[in-house]
Structure formats: structure tokens, C-alpha cells
Amino acid sequence: MPTYTFINKKSGIEYDEYILLAEYDDYMKKNPDITRVWHGKAPAMVGDHLMGVGPKVDDGFTENMQRISESHPGSPLADRYGGGTTKDNKTRNILKRHGSI
């Protein structure tokens, strides 16, 4: 949810408000005595999905996915997490290259 900075034109008080993007227009209509303050920056957003950086997968999850993919060596999961030994992975890549998988 974005954090917006506003200033009350009557009192001169500046404050931050957490408002959903969908509610922003209604908030501005209901409060005609306020105006938005930018301070040279965009609204602050909560979450690690910004700037193309998604949530990082921890090592425990990756190890679990590798363990599962070892049980299913021909699956897309095995392709993504490389389940199996190095020899298995090289064999799988050669078979894919020649259209056997």
C-alpha cells in the first residue's frame, strides 16, 4: 500500500497517509483542504516486489525442490532445480538436444 505525503492548506500541517491506489481519488474528493506533497520522490510502496526484484527463495526451499526433482528426473521441476547428479543433468541435456525427451 502506498504512503502519500499530504499538507493541510488551512493548518499547514504535513502528514503521511497509507491509502490504496483505488481509494486515492475518493480520498482527495472527500478532503478538499489537503494537497499532495512530493518532496521529489514517488510514493513509498511496501513489499519487495518493486524494481523487478521478487521475493528471494531461501536455501531450504531450493534444497527441498532439488530433493523432489530427484524423484522426477524428466519433469520441468528437474529442469529448473537440477535434480540429480551432474552426470544425470548432462545426460538429460544431451537427450533434450537430440529430441529424445
Sequence and secondary structure as in RCSB ss.txt:
>XXXX:A:sequence
MPTYTFINKKSGIEYDEYILLAEYDDYMKKNPDITRVWHGKAPAMVGDHLMGVGPKVDDGFTENMQRISESHPGS
PLADRYGGGTTKDNKTRNILKRHGSI
>XXXX:A:secstr
  EEEEEETTT  EEEEE  GGGHHHHHHH TTEEEE TTS  B  SS GGG      HHHHHHHHHHHHHSTTS
HHHHHH  S HHHHHHHHHHHHTT  
